Amino acid sequence: MKKVLAATAITSVAAVGALTAIPAFAGTKSVKVGDNYFVRDGGRPTVTISKGSTLKFVWRGHAPHNVLKKKGPGGRINSGVRTKGSFSHKFTRGGTYTLYCSIHGLSDMGLTVKVR
């Protein structure tokens, strides 16, 4: 009986330790890439996400577009030119990123991503 209680106590402690070791889950947000806009909401859109989150860019419309990083921490972001499908990027560093479509330019098709 003592062995069973000891094993149960060890299992309970291990389970609590495992639960506290699980990091908060970062989410995924979608950004629509339409004919000459990122997320249509007038002006240059801004998306705020948590560090470790993923942005999924989903192509809608018919014109070719790409997603490139103009400035921000870390390495490059480059979706390649496409007219359909999706591209995902996980943001592991906090900061402010400026993304754009090189075909249509920053002023017409820019996106600010704030990673907290």
C-alpha positions in Angstrom: 0.0 0.0 0.0 2.9 2.4 0.8 4.4 1.8 -2.6 1.1 2.6 -4.3 0.7 5.8 -2.3 4.3 6.8 -3.0 3.9 6.1 -6.8 0.6 8.1 -6.8 2.3 11.1 -5.1 5.2 11.0 -7.5 2.9 10.8 -10.5 0.8 13.8 -9.1 4.0 15.9 -8.6 5.2 15.0 -12.1 1.8 15.9 -13.6 1.7 19.3 -11.8 5.3 20.0 -12.9 4.5 19.2 -16.5 1.4 21.5 -16.5 3.5 24.4 -15.2 6.2 23.8 -17.8 3.8 24.1 -20.8 4.3 27.5 -22.4 1.3 29.7 -23.3 0.2 28.8 -26.8 0.8 31.5 -29.4 -1.9 31.8 -32.0 -2.2 32.2 -35.7 -3.8 35.3 -37.4 -4.7 35.4 -41.0 -4.1 38.4 -43.2 -5.9 38.7 -46.5 -3.8 39.6 -49.5 -6.2 41.0 -52.0 -5.9 42.9 -55.3 -3.7 45.7 -54.1 -4.3 45.6 -50.3 -3.4 43.7 -47.1 -6.5 43.4 -44.9 -8.9 46.0 -46.3 -9.5 48.5 -43.5 -8.6 51.9 -45.0 -5.1 53.2 -44.8 -2.1 51.1 -43.9 -3.3 48.3 -41.6 -1.6 47.3 -38.4 -1.7 43.8 -36.8 -0.6 43.2 -33.2 0.4 39.7 -32.2 2.2 38.0 -29.4 5.8 36.8 -29.7 5.8 33.3 -31.1 2.6 33.8 -33.1 2.3 33.1 -36.8 0.8 35.3 -39.5 -0.8 33.4 -42.3 -1.1 35.4 -45.5 -3.9 34.1 -47.7 -4.1 35.3 -51.4 -7.5 36.4 -52.6 -8.2 38.1 -55.9 -6.3 37.8 -59.2 -3.3 40.1 -59.2 0.2 38.8 -58.3 1.6 39.9 -54.9 4.4 39.1 -52.5 5.1 39.7 -48.8 8.6 41.1 -48.0 10.1 42.7 -44.9 11.2 46.3 -45.3 12.4 46.6 -41.7 12.2 44.9 -38.3 14.2 42.5 -36.2 15.5 39.1 -37.4 16.1 37.7 -40.8 14.3 38.2 -44.0 10.6 37.5 -44.8 9.9 36.7 -48.5 6.8 34.9 -49.7 7.8 34.9 -53.3 5.4 36.2 -56.0 2.1 34.4 -56.2 -1.6 34.8 -57.1 -3.1 32.1 -54.9 -2.4 29.9 -51.9 -0.9 31.0 -48.6 2.4 31.9 -46.9 3.0 31.7 -43.1 5.7 33.3 -41.0 6.3 32.8 -37.2 7.4 35.9 -35.4 9.8 34.9 -32.6 11.3 38.3 -31.9 9.4 41.3 -30.4 9.4 44.6 -32.2 7.8 46.4 -35.0 8.0 45.1 -38.6 7.1 46.8 -41.8 6.0 44.4 -44.5 5.0 45.3 -48.1 4.4 44.0 -51.6 7.3 45.0 -53.8 5.0 45.0 -56.9 2.7 47.6 -55.5 5.0 49.4 -53.1 4.9 50.3 -49.4 2.5 53.3 -49.7 -0.1 51.3 -51.6 0.3 47.9 -50.0 2.1 48.0 -46.7 1.5 46.3 -43.4 2.8 47.1 -39.9 3.2 44.1 -37.5 3.7 44.8 -33.8 5.0 41.8 -31.9 4.7 42.1 -28.1 
